[in-house]
Structures are given as C-alpha cells and as structure tokens.
Amino acid sequence: MSNFLSCAQAAEVAHCSELTIKRAVRSGELKAYRPGRAYAIDEDELTSWVKSKPCRKAAAKKKGQS
C-alpha cells in the first residue's frame, strides 16, 4: 500500500515550495486525491513527477556552455 503525503510533506520530499506542489496538482500535472479540503499525494506519484522534471542545474550549465 502506498503512503500519502500532504502538500507540505510532498514539498519537503521534492525540495520545492508547497505552492509549486499545489500548482502542479491544480494543473493536473501531479495526481492527488482530495478526501476533504486538503490534498493527499501518493508518494509513488510524487516520485514519478519529480523524475519527469528537468534538473535546473543541468539546464543552467547548458545555457552557459552555448
């Protein structure tokens, strides 16, 4: 069975802001459940979402080399 995280917990795991997590959920980019007023994010879904994002440091290096 999967673990479910709050937006704050997901943000800590993903090393981003809670607002970034909420925006991803609202846009449909990150799947989440809404059992009440708060979101519940499946840990496996969060991992997949994080892996699908390009690394900012790698992108910055590419820009600097061009």
N, CA, C and O of each residue as an XYZ file, in Angstrom:
264
protein
N       0.841     -1.186      0.000
C       0.000      0.000      0.000
C       0.888      1.252      0.000
O       1.922      1.292      0.666
N       0.481      2.229     -0.729
C       1.258      3.464     -0.859
C       1.034      4.397      0.317
O      -0.004      4.360      0.979
N       2.022      5.225      0.557
C       1.901      6.269      1.567
C       1.368      7.528      0.908
O       1.670      7.806     -0.253
N       0.587      8.274      1.638
C       0.064      9.523      1.131
C       0.673     10.673      1.920
O       0.851     10.588      3.135
N       0.988     11.745      1.209
C       1.633     12.904      1.811
C       0.761     14.141      1.666
O      -0.023     14.249      0.723
N       0.897     15.064      2.590
C       0.245     16.369      2.465
C       1.074     17.198      1.492
O       2.170     16.787      1.108
N       0.572     18.341      1.096
C       1.332     19.222      0.202
C       2.633     19.668      0.850
O       3.663     19.748      0.181
N       2.598     19.956      2.130
C       3.803     20.385      2.842
C       4.841     19.263      2.877
O       6.027     19.507      2.659
N       4.400     18.048      3.149
C       5.312     16.911      3.178
C       5.863     16.627      1.786
O       7.050     16.337      1.637
N       5.017     16.709      0.777
C       5.452     16.476     -0.602
C       6.483     17.512     -1.024
O       7.459     17.184     -1.699
N       6.269     18.757     -0.628
C       7.214     19.826     -0.960
C       8.572     19.566     -0.325
O       9.608     19.814     -0.943
N       8.570     19.075      0.888
C       9.828     18.777      1.575
C      10.563     17.634      0.871
O      11.779     17.698      0.687
N       9.846     16.612      0.488
C      10.446     15.469     -0.207
C      10.978     15.884     -1.576
O      12.056     15.448     -1.981
N      10.225     16.728     -2.292
C      10.595     17.138     -3.654
C      11.570     18.318     -3.680
O      12.036     18.710     -4.750
N      11.875     18.879     -2.526
C      12.771     20.040     -2.425
C      12.262     21.215     -3.261
O      12.993     21.804     -4.057
N      10.997     21.529     -3.054
C      10.394     22.685     -3.721
C       9.408     23.314     -2.745
O       9.284     22.870     -1.603
N       8.709     24.346     -3.200
C       7.759     25.005     -2.306
C       6.409     24.289     -2.331
O       6.080     23.555     -3.263
N       5.662     24.528     -1.294
C       4.318     23.963     -1.205
C       3.437     24.524     -2.328
O       2.567     23.825     -2.847
N       3.667     25.772     -2.693
C       2.914     26.396     -3.777
C       3.175     25.684     -5.105
O       2.257     25.521     -5.910
N       4.406     25.265     -5.338
C       4.740     24.523     -6.555
C       3.955     23.218     -6.613
O       3.440     22.852     -7.669
N       3.861     22.523     -5.499
C       3.104     21.270     -5.428
C       1.636     21.534     -5.718
O       1.020     20.820     -6.509
N       1.070     22.556     -5.083
C      -0.348     22.864     -5.284
C      -0.634     23.252     -6.730
O      -1.667     22.868     -7.277
N       0.263     24.006     -7.352
C       0.078     24.381     -8.761
C       0.109     23.154     -9.660
O      -0.685     23.045    -10.595
N       1.026     22.230     -9.380
C       1.131     21.007    -10.180
C      -0.132     20.156    -10.036
O      -0.588     19.551    -11.005
N      -0.684     20.112     -8.850
C      -1.911     19.345     -8.621
C      -3.080     20.005     -9.354
O      -3.847     19.326    -10.036
N      -3.216     21.310     -9.217
C      -4.327     22.024     -9.858
C      -4.265     21.951    -11.380
O      -5.301     21.915    -12.043
N      -3.048     21.929    -11.936
C      -2.907     21.868    -13.390
C      -3.083     20.446    -13.918
O      -3.194     20.244    -15.127
N      -3.109     19.469    -13.028
C      -3.252     18.079    -13.443
C      -1.926     17.402    -13.730
O      -1.890     16.236    -14.123
N      -0.841     18.128    -13.535
C       0.491     17.598    -13.776
C       0.873     16.549    -12.728
O       1.608     15.607    -13.024
N       0.374     16.718    -11.519
C       0.642     15.807    -10.408
C      -0.700     15.303     -9.886
O      -1.562     16.093     -9.501
N      -0.867     13.984     -9.876
C      -2.119     13.403     -9.392
C      -2.190     13.483     -7.872
O      -1.205     13.254     -7.171
N      -3.375     13.811     -7.387
C      -3.602     13.871     -5.941
C      -5.065     13.552     -5.669
O      -5.912     13.645     -6.557
N      -5.343     13.180     -4.442
C      -6.702     12.897     -4.004
C      -7.116     14.000     -3.052
O      -6.285     14.616     -2.385
N      -8.395     14.233     -3.003
C      -8.883     15.284     -2.116
C      -9.966     14.696     -1.209
O     -11.157     14.827     -1.490
N      -9.544     14.048     -0.121
C     -10.507     13.423      0.774
C     -11.340     14.427      1.571
O     -12.390     14.069      2.104
N     -10.899     15.644      1.656
C     -11.601     16.705      2.364
C     -11.210     18.010      1.722
O     -11.378     18.191      0.516
N     -10.693     18.917      2.514
C     -10.231     20.205      1.967
C      -8.775     20.144      1.520
O      -8.353     20.921      0.663
N      -8.014     19.234      2.090
C      -6.583     19.135      1.782
C      -6.329     18.065      0.719
O      -7.153     17.176      0.504
N      -5.188     18.166      0.067
C      -4.796     17.168     -0.920
C      -4.013     16.051     -0.249
O      -3.302     16.276      0.730
N      -4.150     14.848     -0.785
C      -3.347     13.701     -0.368
C      -2.620     13.214     -1.614
O      -3.253     12.815     -2.592
N      -1.308     13.247     -1.577
C      -0.494     12.923     -2.737
C       0.191     11.585     -2.514
O       0.886     11.383     -1.519
N      -0.018     10.680     -3.455
C       0.598      9.362     -3.401
C       2.112      9.525     -3.559
O       2.572     10.218     -4.465
N       2.867      8.899     -2.695
C       4.320      9.026     -2.714
C       4.910      8.542     -4.049
O       5.879      9.118     -4.544
N       4.331      7.496     -4.619
C       4.807      6.981     -5.907
C       4.546      7.989     -7.028
O       5.384      8.163     -7.913
N       3.394      8.650     -6.993
C       3.072      9.678     -7.987
C       4.041     10.851     -7.872
O       4.483     11.402     -8.880
N       4.364     11.226     -6.646
C       5.301     12.324     -6.418
C       6.678     11.979     -6.979
O       7.319     12.813     -7.618
N       7.125     10.762     -6.743
C       8.423     10.321     -7.244
C       8.458     10.379     -8.765
O       9.438     10.840     -9.350
N       7.400      9.916     -9.400
C       7.324      9.958    -10.862
C       7.332     11.392    -11.376
O       7.988     11.689    -12.374
N       6.616     12.273    -10.707
C       6.550     13.677    -11.110
C       7.917     14.343    -10.989
O       8.333     15.086    -11.878
N       8.612     14.074     -9.890
C       9.937     14.670     -9.679
C      10.914     14.177    -10.746
O      11.703     14.964    -11.270
N      10.869     12.890    -11.072
C      11.767     12.333    -12.081
C      11.489     12.900    -13.474
O      12.391     12.954    -14.311
N      10.263     13.316    -13.724
C       9.912     13.850    -15.042
C      10.372     15.291    -15.233
O      10.354     15.806    -16.351
N      10.780     15.940    -14.155
C      11.213     17.331    -14.219
C      12.693     17.417    -14.562
O      13.498     16.657    -14.024
N      13.063     18.341    -15.459
C      14.485     18.513    -15.761
C      15.197     19.164    -14.577
O      14.598     19.931    -13.823
N      16.444     18.857    -14.430
C      17.254     19.423    -13.352
C      17.619     20.856    -13.701
O      18.133     21.103    -14.792
N      17.373     21.800    -12.819
C      17.663     23.211    -13.084
C      19.163     23.452    -13.240
O      19.572     24.250    -14.082
N      19.980     22.779    -12.447
C      21.418     22.979    -12.528
C      21.959     22.524    -13.878
O      22.821     23.183    -14.459
N      21.456     21.404    -14.374
C      21.900     20.905    -15.677
C      21.475     21.869    -16.780
O      22.238     22.121    -17.712
N      20.260     22.409    -16.680
C      19.782     23.358    -17.677
C      20.605     24.628    -17.649
O      20.886     25.199    -18.703
N      21.000     25.088    -16.465
C      21.800     26.301    -16.349
C      23.194     26.092    -16.938
O      23.750     26.998    -17.559
N      23.758     24.899    -16.743
C      25.068     24.612    -17.316
C      25.003     24.615    -18.840
O      25.904     25.134    -19.499
N      23.946     24.040    -19.401
C      23.792     24.002    -20.846
C      23.694     25.410    -21.422
O      24.266     25.696    -22.474
N      22.971     26.285    -20.735
C      22.840     27.668    -21.202
C      24.186     28.380    -21.174
O      24.498     29.165    -22.069
N      24.972     28.109    -20.155
C      26.267     28.755    -20.009
C      27.287     28.276    -21.031
O      28.200     29.018    -21.394
N      27.136     27.039    -21.495
C      28.076     26.464    -22.454
C      27.763     26.858    -23.877
O      28.643     26.817    -24.738
N      26.520     27.240    -24.145
C      26.121     27.558    -25.517
C      26.695     28.856    -26.003
O      26.444     29.255    -27.141
